[in-house]
């Protein structure tokens, strides 16, 4: 690729009296409409054919305007979820079982305690967080966590009131438990988001192990699902009314979904989930639909063995809008509506093993362009946030809070 297409590193700036650093990225001079290769160049793990053109490795795109990535806070304790408070400060979960409030400039931190005990082994802990739509009046927050019980653990949803001094959560109560309980430490799913009607969408994983994997296709339990519940943890009005389905289930056949977001103009619900070795997916979630795991997949076992029949398609099972092979390990997602015009309504995806933020251009519910951002940071990005101030934010497993903004 011509060097004009590449981001040029600018010297790191050290500001007196702070630990922040900024890296600038120059935009591409590539002419509009010129197709770039997809950024993925490695060989696929499987030869399972895509269902349609554009389902994987679409054309690459490059941001044309200069932007900068700045670490505005560090030393966070294994952060997992990030949202804005109404005043623009950040509420960030920590796997160990607390939350922190970080100032808009990243310089001050306040710990919020009082949460129920979590099982933070492996992929567990205090995971995602969402504000009640009426937070300004009731100060209620909702969160997901791996709840320990005598015979294992499960994904749970809880709510409580943020105290006036912001140091604790008051009267925490669990409103939903994604049973069956299992003695494991993986695939909790756990993203939560409120819809415009004040209901909660909750993602759950199938807990990873062979003993539980098949439960993603069992509608009598809550593993490997997209759930839709009200603020009391009951099935939301208008959920699919399907015989043998638990009433809280909105969609099924999911592996490990750590990303969920509403499109800012269409209102459609989008989801990202980690596949096995290869086969990470982005899905457009619709009520009553079966997304196929583990019957269909574009990946394979980590050992290299075939999963099931080794097929990517089957009648009655929904296709992903997009997939990656090799894996990028998509975690939190958000749609961007901020200060960089060409990113408007693009889906931003925090990637763990991929160590980057992926930008997907989506048109008419199809992915039409892909760009890899912040690869040079070499960080496992856990979640991204379309900030109230129009900038993009990301948290990493190493405990950093990034701000991405125009130069």
Secondary structure, DSSP 8 states (H G I E B T S, - for coil): --GGGS---------TT---EEEEE------TT--B--S--S--S-----SSTTSSS--B----S-EEEEEEE---SSEEEEEE-TTS-EEEEETTTEEEEE-TTS--EEEEB-------STT-SEEEEEE-TTHHHH-EEEEEEEEEETTEEEEEEEEEEE-TTSSBEEEEEEEEEEEEEES--S-----EEE-TTS-EEEEE---SSHHHHGGGG-TTS-TTEEEEE-TTSSB-TT----TTS-TTEEEE--SEEEEEEE-TTT--EEEEEE-SBS-EEEEEE-TTEE--TTTS-S-B-TTS---TT--S--TTS---SEEESS---EEEEEE--SS-GGGTT-EEEEETTTTEEEEEEEETTEEEEEEEE-GGG---EEEEEE-TTS-EEEEETTS-EEEEEE-
